[in-house]
Amino acid sequence: MITKAISTAMMIACTHAFASEQATTSAVVTEKYISADQYHNNEDATFMPGEIVTIQNNENDNVIVAPFQLKSGIVLPKKVLVTKNSFKKLEKWTGEKHVEFESPDLDVLYEIDSIGNVNFQIIGVSGARTFKGHLYKSKNILWVKLPKDDQILDQNIFVILPDGKLCSPNPLENCNL
């Protein structure tokens, strides 16, 4: 079972408002990247697969990003990032069909069919909500795109591991590739 910790069910309700502020500048990290000459809290700036960052500035082959964890002004090579424009709709899916994430506050259950349609249910302390979407892929990242909301959020991103299993990008789980 894959574990995904999300601090509270309230976060789900707030994600649309948060994402709409970053809709045109979000990107997803595709591979572990350590920037030894840039620091965050006196440690090397480390980015994990599936981590969502905000692009602040484009510079040739690099971008300056600010991750959700407030590491602002860090330079990353563009080759370790994908943006929503690079995702392609999947017409065939042969990977995991049932994926579940659990946390103390909520469970998220995903059902994926053979053509990439996704039904998922978020069950939390305030009840359950059901969503439908479709899988899109770019490199080793899957995105569950919702019909009326094309935001990239942590609960709709998966990293495809080398063995084909899906991994949550949550920092507590870290999809090490």
Backbone hydrogen bonds, N-H to C=O, Kabsch-Sander energy under -0.5 kcal/mol:
donor,donor_aa,acceptor,acceptor_aa,energy
2,I,100,E,-0.8
4,K,102,E,-1.1
6,I,4,K,-0.6
11,M,8,T,-0.9
12,I,8,T,-0.5
12,I,9,A,-0.7
13,A,9,A,-1.0
14,C,10,M,-1.4
15,T,11,M,-1.2
15,T,12,I,-0.6
18,F,14,C,-2.1
19,A,15,T,-3.0
20,S,16,H,-2.1
21,E,17,A,-0.8
21,E,18,F,-0.8
22,Q,18,F,-0.7
22,Q,19,A,-0.9
23,A,19,A,-0.5
25,T,22,Q,-1.6
26,S,22,Q,-1.0
27,A,53,V,-2.2
28,V,82,V,-2.9
29,V,51,E,-2.6
30,T,80,V,-2.6
31,E,80,V,-0.6
33,Y,47,F,-2.5
35,S,33,Y,-0.5
35,S,45,A,-3.0
36,A,34,I,-0.9
38,Q,35,S,-1.5
40,H,43,E,-2.5
43,E,40,H,-1.1
45,A,35,S,-1.3
45,A,38,Q,-2.4
46,T,44,D,-0.6
47,F,33,Y,-2.8
50,G,29,V,-3.4
51,E,48,M,-2.2
53,V,27,A,-2.6
54,T,66,A,-1.6
55,I,25,T,-3.1
55,I,53,V,-0.5
56,Q,54,T,-0.5
56,Q,64,I,-3.5
57,N,64,I,-1.4
59,E,62,N,-3.1
62,N,59,E,-3.2
63,V,76,L,-2.8
64,I,57,N,-3.0
65,V,63,V,-0.6
65,V,74,I,-3.1
66,A,54,T,-2.1
68,F,52,I,-1.2
70,L,67,P,-1.8
72,S,70,L,-1.6
74,I,65,V,-2.1
76,L,63,V,-2.9
78,K,61,D,-2.9
80,V,77,P,-1.7
81,L,78,K,-1.9
82,V,28,V,-1.9
84,K,26,S,-0.5
86,S,83,T,-1.9
87,F,84,K,-1.0
88,K,137,K,-2.4
90,L,135,L,-2.4
93,W,114,S,-3.0
99,V,110,Y,-2.1
101,F,108,V,-2.7
103,S,106,L,-1.8
107,D,123,I,-2.6
108,V,101,F,-2.8
109,L,121,Q,-2.5
110,Y,99,V,-3.5
110,Y,108,V,-0.5
111,E,119,N,-2.7
112,I,97,K,-2.8
113,D,117,N,-2.5
116,G,113,D,-1.6
118,V,133,G,-2.7
119,N,111,E,-2.4
120,F,131,F,-2.5
121,Q,109,L,-2.2
122,I,129,R,-2.8
123,I,107,D,-3.2
123,I,121,Q,-0.6
124,G,122,I,-0.6
124,G,127,G,-3.4
125,V,105,D,-0.8
127,G,124,G,-1.8
129,R,122,I,-2.2
131,F,120,F,-3.1
133,G,118,V,-2.8
134,H,145,K,-1.9
135,L,116,G,-2.5
136,Y,143,W,-2.0
137,K,88,K,-2.6
138,S,141,I,-2.2
141,I,138,S,-2.1
142,L,158,F,-2.7
143,W,136,Y,-2.8
144,V,156,N,-2.5
145,K,134,H,-2.6
145,K,143,W,-1.1
146,L,149,D,-1.2
149,D,146,L,-0.9
153,L,151,Q,-0.7
156,N,153,L,-1.5
157,I,154,D,-0.8
158,F,142,L,-2.4
159,V,167,C,-2.4
160,I,140,N,-3.1
161,L,159,V,-0.7
161,L,165,K,-2.8
164,G,161,L,-2.7
167,C,159,V,-2.2
173,E,170,N,-1.9
174,N,170,N,-2.3
175,C,49,P,-0.5
176,N,174,N,-1.6
177,L,175,C,-0.5
